[in-house]
């Protein structure tokens, strides 16, 4: 049995930290996953939660999701879907019907669905979907033992090990079920916890922290599994540290920096170091964003930063401003200014949402605010 395992698509989430337009759309990753399923003639595609970034996705993105799933029908490929903490399931917000080739787990209680594949083999899939943004109970204990009446048994699970808020689990409980495979979601970096227990990570990174963009292409047999990881992402985030010690002029520096920007499908964060010979003029070009704008012709530059210069005589050659520490946002006060709806309240109480707001504001501040002589020079 051949399968694809993906998770954390977050289809309605944009790239983060960008201030320039790009021709890339992150949701296109789903089309690439469906293309792979068709080209590899798999029997089933497993979606391990957080298909959407929002608990109430737009009609447009809902329809896009279904349109892509329907492409599998002509090839007799099935799909199995659970919902995670971001897109926790509420039937009232959906404008779509899922196609007949799609099995959807809608309940927060663990259940098992049995599928007959195009090969004639039978597959049992056990799983559950979030109906709330948080789950503090161990759901693995509710998964049944392996169904020996089926050729294969897979566990679909969205959550964390040793977590308190996202279906806390442990590996021992999972392995005790004796499943052929555990398809995990929630962690955005790929992690093969055990031979048959895998987080593929998000297939398309949205920021510079999400660097492993993979899906699992697997082949299951009674004797064991063959597991392959495929990188289908259209773009990747990369942080480069560029040593300018060999550059004695600005011309040399610009030429050398550009020579390191080799891929138009990479979103770069650049750290420049050892630029003593051109420090004054380089500092000015960075401060007024001239260098940044020049490098953005033909490339996506998320951030440009000068690293501190070393000094042989012990004197400080430049003042290094530490990362800006922002105060915690009072989301209760923000909520008081909005319509008092339960949906809005649940979003504002979501720990992931609160952390994301704080992280994004910190990222914005680090990219857009500089210290220098202004009206307030204290």
N, C-alpha and C positions, 0 to 999 in steps of 0.2 A: 504494500500500500504506500503510495507516494502522497506527501502532504506538504503544505506550506503553513508555517506558524508565524504570525505577525501580531504585534500589539502596539498600543499607544500611538495610533495614527494621528490623533488630535487634528482631524481634518480641517476644522475651522480656526486653527491657531496660525498666526502669521509668523514670519521670521522676526526675531527680536534684536534690537540694538542697531537696526539699519536706519540711515537717514538719507539714503539714495534709492532711486527706483531700480528694480532689476526685472528681467524678463521671466524670472522663475516664480512659480507658484507652488508652495509646499504641498498642497493637497493632491497634486499630480502624482505623488508617490503611489497612491492607490491604483492608478492605471498601470504603473509598472509592475505592481504585485500581481494584478490580474493577468497582465501579459505573460509574466513568468509562469503562473499557474497553467495557462493555456499551452505555452510552448513546451513545458515539462510534462504535460498531460497528467497532472496530479489528480487524485480522487477527491481531495477535500482541502479547503483553506480554513484555518483556524484563526479567529480574531479574539485576542485575549483581553479585551476591554479598553476603555478610553478611546473608542473609535472617533468620538467628537471631543472637543475641548470644553464645550459648554453643556450644561444639563438641559438646555433648551436650544438645540441647534436650529439654524435657519432652515426654511423650507428648501432653499436652493441647495444647501449642502446635504440635506436629507435625500433629496432627489438624485443628487450626484452619486451618493453612496449606493442607492438602489440600482441606478443605471449601470454602475460598474459590476455589481453582483449579478445582474441579469446577463451580462456577457458570458458568464460561466455556464449558463443553462445549455447553450448550443453544444457544449463539449461534455455535458453530463457530469460537471464538476459541482460538488456540494460545498456549502459554506456553513460554518457554525460560529455563532456570535454570542459573546457575553458583554455586559456593560460594566464599566468601572466606576471609580469614585468621581471622575469628572463628568461623565455622561450618564450618571445614575438614572435608571430607567423609570419613566413615568409615561404610561400610554397616552395620557391626555395631551402631551406636547408633540406627538408625532402625526405627520400628515401623509404618511406612506404606509403601504403594505409591503412586507418583504416577499420576494418571489418564492415559488414552491421549492426551489433548490436550496433554500436557506433555513437553517434551524436556529431559532433565537431563544436563549434562556432569559426570561423576563422576571422571574421570581428571585427573591433574596434567599429562598430555601434551596438547598442543594437538591438537584434532580438528575436523572440519567435519561438521555435520549439514545435510541438505537437506530443506526443508519445502515442501509444496504447500499454498498458502493457499486460503481459501474463494473467492477471486476467480479461482483457476486459475493465478495467478502463482507462480513458484518463488523461494524464498529460501534462500540458503546462510548458515549461521551458524557462525563459527569461534570457539572458546573453550576454556577449561580451568577446572578447579576446584582449589583448594588441597586438599591432603591432609595438610598440616602447617601450623602457625601462621605459619611464615615461608618465604619464597622469595627467594633471593638471586641468581637467574639471570634474564637478560633473556628473557622468553617471547615477545616480539613477533617475534623472528627466526624462531620456529617457525611463525608463522601463514603460511598459504599466500597466494599472490597471488590477486587477485580471480578468482572463477569466472565466466567470461563465459557459461557455459552456463545460468546462473540469471539471473533478472530482476534480483535484488538480492543484495548480499553485505554482511553485518554482522559486525563483530568485537565479541565480548563480552570484557571485560577488567576484572579487579579488581586494582588495584595503584597505584603512584605513579610519577611522573616523577622521575628522579634519586634514587630511593630505594635503600637498600642491603638492606632486609629484606623488601620487599613487591613482588616482581616488577619490578625497576627497568626503566623504559621511556623512550623518547624519542619526541617527536612526529614527527621525520623518518622513523623506521622505520615508524610507523603510517601516515602519509600515503603512503608508498611502496607500500603494499599496494593502494591505489586502491579501498578499500571505499566503499560508499555511506554507511556510518555506523559510528562506533565508540561503543558503549554502555559507559561506564566506571563503575566503582564504587570505593569505599574512602575517598574524600575526602567529608566530611560537609557541606561548603559547596558550593553550586552553582558550576560553573566551565565556561564554554564555551571550551575550550582552542583549538578551531578550529571552523569552520562545522559540521563533521560529527563533531567529537570532543568529547564532553560528559560531564562529571560532573553529575548532577542534584542531588547532595547527598542527605542523608537526608530522606525525605518528612515525617517527624514528629520535630522536635527534642526532645531529652530534657533539655537544660540550656541555660543562658543563652548559651553559645557557639555553639549550632547555630541560627542565625537565618534561614537560607535553606532553606525546607522545600518542595521542588519535585519534580515529576515532569515528564518530557518527553512531550508529545503531538506526534507527528510524522507527516508525510505524505510518502511517498517516491515519486518519479517519475523516469523516465529522464533528465529535464532538470534534476533537482535536488531538494532537500528543503525542506519547509516545517516549521519548528520552532516550537513553542509551549511555554511553561512554565506549568504549573498548580500552584497552591498548594492542596493538599487537607487540610492539617493542621487538626485540631480545635482545637488550642491553639498559642499562640506565646509564647515568652519575650521579654520586653522590659525594658530598663533605662531608667528615667526619672530625670532630674535635675530636681527641683522647686524653683523659686526662691520663697522665703518672705519676700522683702524687703518685700512689700506687706502682710504680716500683722502686726498690732500686738497681737493677742490670740490665745489658744489656740483660741478658737472659730473665729476667722477662718482660722487655720492648718489645723485639722481639716477645715473646710468646703472649703478650697482643695485640700488633698491629695486628698480624696475626689472632687472634681470632675475630677481627672486620671485617676481609675480608671474608665475608660469601658467596659471590656469584661470580662465575666466569664469569657471564654475566653482571657484573657491572664494569664500568670504574671509578676508584676512584681517587679523589683528596684528599690528606691527609694533615691535619694540626695537628701537634703534640704540645701539651701544657703541662705545669707544669712538666717539666723533670729535675728539679733542681739536683736531686741526681746523675744523669748520664750526666749532661750537656756537659762536655768537650768531652767525648768519643762519645756521640751521635752527637754532632756538627761535629766532624771529619768524622764520618760515613756518614753524610748527605752531607758534603762538597765534599767528594771524590766519591759520588754516590754508595758506597758499600751497604748501606741500601736499596737504591732505587732498585738496581739490585737484591738484595735478595728477596725483596717483589714482584718483577715482575715474580718470578717463580710461575706460576699458576694463576696469577692475572694481570689485566691491571691497571697500576698505571700511571695516567696522570701527576700528580705533587705531590711532597713531600715537605712540608714546615714546618720549625720550627717557632712557634709563639713566640713573645717576652716573656721573663721571667719577673715575677714581682720581686720587691726587697723591703724587709721590711725596710731597712735603707735608702731608697731613692736613693741609688747609681744605676747607670745604669749597669746592668749585661751583656748586649750585645748591640752592635750597630745594629739598625734596619735600613736597607737600604730601602728607599721608592720605590714604583713601578717605574720602569724605564719609563721616559717620552721620547718618540721618536719624532723626528721632523717629520713634515708632508712630505710625499713622493712627490717628484715632478714628477707626472705621465706624464706631458707634455714632460719632458726631456727623460723619458723612451720611450714614444711614438716616439720621434724623431729618436730613434735608430732602430725602427721597420719599416717594409714595410708600406707605407702609404695607407692602405686600409680602406674603409668606415666602414667595419665590426669591424676592430680593433679600429677605432676611436670611434664608438658608445659604445663599451665595456668600453673604458677608460673614457668616459664621464658619465658613469652610476654611480650615487651617491652610490648605493648599493655596486658596485664593489670597488669603492674607499674606502668606509668604511671597507669593508671586508679585503682588503689588509692591511689597517692600523691595524685592530683588530688582524689579524693573525700574523703580524710582532711583535706586542706588546706581544701576547701570546707566540710566539717563543722566544723572548728575555727574558721573565720572566722565561722560563723553561730551557734555555740553557746558559745564561750569569750570572756570579756571580762576585761580587766585592771582591777583595783581592789583596795581594802583587804580582804584575806582573812587567813587564818592565816599566809600567806607574803606579806609586803609588800616583799620585797627587789626 
